[in-house]
Amino acid sequence: MAGLGHRQDRGVMLPPLDEIDGFMVRPGFYNSEGAVPTARGVSFTIHSVGATGCTLLLFRPQEKEPYARLKYPEAYHIGNTFAMLVFGLKIDEFEYAFQLDGPYDESRGLLFDKNNVLLDPFAKAVTGQRPESDEGFVYHARVVENNFDWGKMTFPEIPAEDLIIYETHVRGFSKDASSGVTAGGTFEGLRQKIPYLKDLGVNAIELLPIFEFDEMESARVVDGVQLYNYWGYNTVSFFAPNTSYSSVVEHNHEGDELKLLISELKANGMEVILDVVFNHTAEGNENGPCFSFKGIDNNIYYMLTPDGHYYNFSGCGNAMNCNHPIMRKFIIDCLRYW
């Protein structure tokens, strides 16, 4: 999990230039993605071809209403990019989201709504699962401190023809008490089973989807048993590990437990392969929610019919427009990050 690492000196020489609702700000990092912590605050960047305006929402942790709404000045909108550095923010004291304004025309695939609360597509952490009974639920993002110590970790670099791959589901692998672990159904539970995997002669682990996904999608009761979305093939956030796969609360350090798992697998001579899902998202079709891509550039991120409906080649409600250069770049950025 690469990307912009933790640098305490980033932005230390940049002075504030404007004030918005009591917050000192300046243009942010236009060539970055999402939220980037600096020595003096946090830079928030989002790209949209069709948006005419952008507002940054700041929330106290686990609160539904924002304590600040900072509209990007026109001068902070260059090309298709909105970027603003907000001074004085401490990453453990807030969550964030965006609102984008622009034209609304379903027949053209334009779904801009300045009242929609949108999740950052490049969020490194999402605030949690959607409650089944909360119709007004919206996703927030957290800023992650990327300072995990990988030590002298090396890559096994096992030739493909020599791989002995064990495909598994993070939750299902150790959820049952028979696994004998202390944190069943989590990254930690899987880590505790490394000796077992070694005994099997395995030298590569393939993990079914571990990106943040909507476990409440299609939740239902069948024969008195509560069922949820188990497999994870309905991604909410492509850069964030699934929060419910962690055995501990990792606020602002989301992914550390996963990184420890990967580090120890590598130390034991095992490759790690991720099953990823780029052909559709959890936003579904016209009847699905609008919490991220739909509200940012719906007609770019998704394949649409001439009258603005969703092609459903995936069988899951929508199909990502992977032929578009913006979507291709998003996929490549994501693969490089992981």
C-alpha positions as CSV (number, residue, x, y, z in Angstrom):
1,M,0.0,0.0,0.0
2,A,2.1,2.8,-1.3
3,G,1.4,6.4,-2.2
4,L,2.3,9.6,-0.6
5,G,4.1,8.6,2.6
6,H,4.1,10.4,5.9
7,R,6.3,13.6,5.7
8,Q,6.2,15.9,8.6
9,D,7.8,18.7,6.6
10,R,5.4,18.7,3.7
11,G,4.0,22.2,3.2
12,V,5.9,23.7,6.1
13,M,6.9,26.8,4.0
14,L,3.4,27.4,2.5
15,P,1.6,30.4,4.1
16,P,-2.2,30.8,4.2
17,L,-3.6,33.2,1.5
18,D,-7.3,33.4,2.3
19,E,-9.8,33.0,5.1
20,I,-13.1,31.1,4.7
21,D,-15.6,30.9,7.6
22,G,-12.8,31.3,10.1
23,F,-10.4,28.8,8.4
24,M,-7.2,29.9,6.9
25,V,-6.7,28.4,3.4
26,R,-4.7,28.5,0.3
27,P,-4.7,26.6,-3.1
28,G,-3.8,22.9,-2.4
29,F,-1.9,20.2,-4.2
30,Y,-3.4,20.0,-7.7
31,N,-1.3,17.0,-8.7
32,S,-2.3,14.9,-5.8
33,E,-5.4,12.9,-5.1
34,G,-7.8,13.0,-2.2
35,A,-6.7,14.3,1.2
36,V,-3.0,14.8,1.9
37,P,-1.8,15.8,5.4
38,T,0.9,18.5,5.6
39,A,2.9,20.1,8.4
40,R,0.3,22.8,8.9
41,G,-3.0,21.3,7.8
42,V,-4.5,19.0,5.1
43,S,-4.8,19.5,1.4
44,F,-8.1,18.3,-0.2
45,T,-8.1,17.6,-4.0
46,I,-10.9,16.3,-6.1
47,H,-11.3,16.1,-9.9
48,S,-14.5,16.6,-11.9
49,V,-15.0,17.4,-15.6
50,G,-18.6,18.6,-15.2
51,A,-18.8,20.2,-11.8
52,T,-19.1,24.0,-11.6
53,G,-18.5,24.3,-7.9
54,C,-17.2,22.3,-4.9
55,T,-17.7,22.4,-1.1
56,L,-15.6,20.6,1.4
57,L,-17.6,19.3,4.4
58,L,-15.8,18.7,7.7
59,F,-17.5,16.5,10.4
60,R,-16.6,15.8,14.0
61,P,-15.9,12.0,14.3
62,Q,-19.1,10.0,14.1
63,E,-21.3,13.0,13.8
64,K,-23.9,13.3,11.0
65,E,-23.9,17.1,10.5
66,P,-20.8,19.0,9.4
67,Y,-19.3,21.6,11.6
68,A,-17.8,23.4,8.6
69,R,-18.7,23.9,5.0
70,L,-15.9,25.4,3.0
71,K,-16.7,26.4,-0.6
72,Y,-13.7,26.3,-2.9
73,P,-13.0,29.8,-4.2
74,E,-13.1,30.1,-8.0
75,A,-9.3,30.6,-8.1
76,Y,-8.9,27.2,-6.4
77,H,-10.6,25.5,-9.4
78,I,-8.1,25.0,-12.2
79,G,-9.1,22.9,-15.2
80,N,-11.0,19.9,-13.9
81,T,-9.4,20.1,-10.4
82,F,-10.5,21.6,-7.1
83,A,-7.6,21.8,-4.6
84,M,-7.5,23.6,-1.2
85,L,-5.2,23.4,1.8
86,V,-6.9,24.0,5.1
87,F,-4.7,25.1,7.9
88,G,-4.9,24.0,11.5
89,L,-6.6,20.7,11.0
90,K,-5.6,17.6,13.0
91,I,-6.4,14.4,11.2
92,D,-7.8,12.6,14.3
93,E,-10.3,15.4,14.9
94,F,-12.4,15.3,11.7
95,E,-14.0,13.3,8.9
96,Y,-14.6,14.8,5.5
97,A,-16.8,14.6,2.4
98,F,-17.5,16.7,-0.7
99,Q,-20.5,18.4,-2.4
100,L,-20.4,19.2,-6.1
101,D,-22.6,21.6,-7.9
102,G,-23.3,21.4,-11.7
103,P,-25.9,20.6,-14.3
104,Y,-28.6,17.9,-13.6
105,D,-29.9,16.2,-16.7
106,E,-30.6,12.5,-16.4
107,S,-30.9,12.1,-20.1
108,R,-27.3,13.2,-20.5
109,G,-26.1,11.2,-17.5
110,L,-25.4,14.4,-15.5
111,L,-26.4,13.9,-11.8
112,F,-24.8,16.9,-10.1
113,D,-26.7,17.9,-6.9
114,K,-25.1,20.4,-4.5
115,N,-26.9,18.8,-1.6
116,N,-25.5,15.3,-2.1
117,V,-22.7,14.3,0.3
118,L,-20.1,12.5,-1.7
119,L,-17.3,10.1,-0.7
120,D,-13.8,10.9,-1.9
121,P,-13.0,8.3,-4.6
122,F,-9.4,8.3,-3.3
123,A,-10.3,8.0,0.4
124,K,-7.8,5.8,2.3
125,A,-10.3,5.1,5.0
126,V,-14.1,5.0,5.2
127,T,-16.0,5.6,8.4
128,G,-17.8,2.3,8.5
129,Q,-20.6,0.1,7.2
130,R,-24.0,1.4,6.3
131,P,-26.5,0.5,9.0
132,E,-29.5,-1.5,7.7
133,S,-32.1,0.8,9.3
134,D,-30.4,4.2,8.5
135,E,-31.9,5.5,5.3
136,G,-30.1,8.8,5.7
137,F,-26.6,7.3,6.1
138,V,-23.8,8.9,4.1
139,Y,-20.2,7.8,3.9
140,H,-17.4,10.0,5.3
141,A,-13.7,9.6,4.7
142,R,-10.8,9.8,7.2
143,V,-7.3,10.9,6.6
144,V,-4.8,8.1,7.2
145,E,-1.3,8.6,8.7
146,N,0.8,6.6,6.4
147,N,3.7,5.8,8.7
148,F,3.6,2.0,9.0
149,D,7.2,0.6,9.5
150,W,7.8,-2.0,6.8
151,G,11.3,-2.6,8.1
152,K,13.5,-4.6,5.8
153,M,10.6,-6.4,4.1
154,T,11.6,-8.1,0.9
155,F,9.4,-9.7,-1.8
156,P,9.6,-13.5,-2.3
157,E,9.5,-13.1,-6.1
158,I,8.4,-16.7,-6.7
159,P,8.0,-17.5,-10.4
160,A,4.4,-17.8,-11.4
161,E,4.7,-21.4,-12.5
162,D,5.9,-22.3,-8.9
163,L,3.1,-20.7,-7.0
164,I,0.9,-22.8,-4.8
165,I,-2.1,-20.4,-4.3
166,Y,-4.5,-20.6,-1.4
167,E,-7.6,-18.5,-2.2
168,T,-9.5,-17.4,0.9
169,H,-12.1,-15.0,2.3
170,V,-10.8,-12.9,5.2
171,R,-13.9,-13.4,7.3
172,G,-14.8,-16.9,6.4
173,F,-11.3,-18.3,6.8
174,S,-11.1,-17.9,10.6
175,K,-14.6,-16.8,11.7
176,D,-15.5,-20.2,13.2
177,A,-14.3,-21.0,16.7
178,S,-12.6,-24.1,15.3
179,S,-9.9,-21.8,13.7
180,G,-8.4,-21.4,17.2
181,V,-7.6,-17.8,16.7
182,T,-8.3,-14.9,19.1
183,A,-9.7,-12.5,16.4
184,G,-11.8,-14.6,14.1
185,G,-12.9,-13.2,10.8
186,T,-10.3,-10.5,10.6
187,F,-6.9,-9.7,9.1
188,E,-5.4,-10.5,12.5
189,G,-7.2,-13.9,12.6
190,L,-5.6,-14.7,9.2
191,R,-2.2,-13.6,10.4
192,Q,-2.5,-16.0,13.3
193,K,-3.0,-18.9,10.9
194,I,0.2,-18.3,8.9
195,P,1.9,-21.4,10.5
196,Y,-1.1,-23.5,9.4
197,L,-0.7,-22.2,5.8
198,K,3.0,-22.9,5.8
199,D,2.3,-26.5,7.0
200,L,0.1,-26.9,3.9
201,G,3.0,-26.0,1.7
202,V,1.3,-22.8,0.4
203,N,3.5,-20.0,-0.9
204,A,0.8,-17.5,-2.1
205,I,-2.4,-16.2,-0.6
206,E,-5.1,-14.8,-2.8
207,L,-7.6,-12.7,-0.8
208,L,-11.1,-12.3,-2.0
209,P,-12.2,-8.6,-2.1
210,I,-10.8,-6.5,0.8
211,F,-11.7,-3.0,-0.4
212,E,-14.4,-1.2,1.5
213,F,-17.7,-2.7,0.4
214,D,-21.4,-2.5,1.3
215,E,-22.1,-5.6,3.5
216,M,-25.7,-4.4,3.9
217,E,-26.5,-4.6,0.1
218,S,-29.3,-7.1,-0.3
219,A,-29.4,-7.8,3.4
220,R,-32.4,-10.1,4.2
221,V,-33.7,-12.8,6.5
222,V,-34.1,-16.3,5.0
223,D,-35.6,-19.1,7.1
224,G,-35.0,-17.0,10.2
225,V,-31.3,-16.4,9.4
226,Q,-30.0,-12.9,8.8
227,L,-28.0,-12.7,5.6
228,Y,-25.6,-10.1,4.4
229,N,-23.4,-9.4,1.4
230,Y,-20.6,-11.8,2.2
231,W,-18.3,-11.8,-0.8
232,G,-17.5,-8.1,-1.2
233,Y,-18.0,-7.7,-5.0
234,N,-19.7,-4.3,-4.6
235,T,-17.0,-1.8,-3.9
236,V,-17.6,1.4,-2.0
237,S,-14.1,2.7,-1.9
238,F,-11.2,1.3,-4.0
239,F,-8.3,2.8,-1.9
240,A,-9.7,1.8,1.6
241,P,-9.4,-1.6,3.3
242,N,-12.7,-2.9,4.6
243,T,-13.0,-1.5,8.1
244,S,-15.0,-4.5,9.5
245,Y,-12.0,-6.8,8.6
246,S,-9.9,-5.2,11.3
247,S,-10.0,-6.6,14.8
248,V,-9.3,-3.2,16.5
249,V,-10.4,0.3,15.9
250,E,-7.8,1.9,13.6
251,H,-9.0,5.4,13.2
252,N,-6.5,7.4,11.1
253,H,-4.3,4.3,10.9
254,E,-6.7,2.2,8.9
255,G,-4.8,-0.6,7.1
256,D,-2.1,-1.1,9.7
257,E,-3.5,-4.6,10.6
258,L,-3.6,-5.5,6.9
259,K,-0.1,-4.2,6.4
260,L,1.1,-6.3,9.4
261,L,-0.5,-9.4,7.8
262,I,1.1,-8.7,4.5
263,S,4.5,-8.0,6.1
264,E,4.5,-11.3,8.0
265,L,3.2,-13.3,5.0
266,K,6.2,-12.0,3.0
267,A,8.6,-12.7,5.9
268,N,7.3,-16.3,5.7
269,G,8.0,-16.5,2.0
270,M,4.4,-16.1,0.8
271,E,3.2,-13.9,-2.0
272,V,-0.1,-11.9,-1.6
273,I,-2.6,-11.6,-4.4
274,L,-5.7,-9.4,-4.3
275,D,-8.9,-10.2,-6.0
276,V,-10.1,-6.7,-7.2
277,V,-13.3,-5.5,-8.7
278,F,-13.1,-2.7,-11.3
279,N,-16.1,-3.6,-13.5
280,H,-18.8,-2.1,-11.3
281,T,-19.5,-0.4,-7.9
282,A,-22.0,-0.5,-5.1
283,E,-23.8,2.5,-6.5
284,G,-26.0,0.2,-8.7
285,N,-28.3,1.5,-11.4
286,E,-30.9,4.3,-11.6
287,N,-32.5,2.9,-8.4
288,G,-29.2,2.7,-6.5
289,P,-27.6,5.2,-4.2
290,C,-25.5,8.2,-5.3
291,F,-22.6,8.5,-2.8
292,S,-19.5,9.0,-4.9
293,F,-18.8,8.5,-8.7
294,K,-22.4,9.2,-9.8
295,G,-22.2,12.6,-8.2
296,I,-18.7,13.5,-9.4
297,D,-18.8,12.5,-13.1
298,N,-21.5,10.0,-13.7
299,N,-21.2,10.1,-17.5
300,I,-17.5,9.5,-17.3
301,Y,-17.1,6.8,-14.7
302,Y,-20.0,4.7,-15.9
303,M,-21.1,3.3,-19.3
304,L,-24.4,4.8,-20.1
305,T,-27.0,4.3,-22.8
306,P,-27.8,7.1,-25.2
307,D,-30.7,8.2,-23.0
308,G,-28.6,8.2,-19.8
309,H,-29.4,4.8,-18.3
310,Y,-26.8,2.4,-17.0
311,Y,-25.5,-0.5,-19.1
312,N,-25.5,-3.5,-16.9
313,F,-22.8,-5.8,-18.5
314,S,-21.7,-6.7,-15.0
315,G,-25.1,-8.0,-13.9
316,C,-24.7,-5.8,-10.8
317,G,-26.5,-2.7,-11.9
318,N,-23.8,-0.7,-13.6
319,A,-20.6,-1.1,-15.6
320,M,-17.5,1.1,-15.1
321,N,-16.4,3.0,-18.2
322,C,-12.9,1.5,-18.3
323,N,-12.2,2.7,-21.8
324,H,-12.2,6.3,-20.7
325,P,-8.8,7.8,-19.9
326,I,-9.9,9.1,-16.5
327,M,-11.2,5.7,-15.4
328,R,-8.1,4.0,-16.8
329,K,-5.9,6.4,-14.8
330,F,-8.0,5.7,-11.7
331,I,-7.5,2.0,-12.1
332,I,-3.8,2.3,-12.6
333,D,-3.5,4.7,-9.6
334,C,-5.3,2.2,-7.5
335,L,-3.2,-0.8,-8.6
336,R,0.0,1.2,-8.0
337,Y,-1.3,2.2,-4.5
338,W,-2.0,-1.4,-3.4
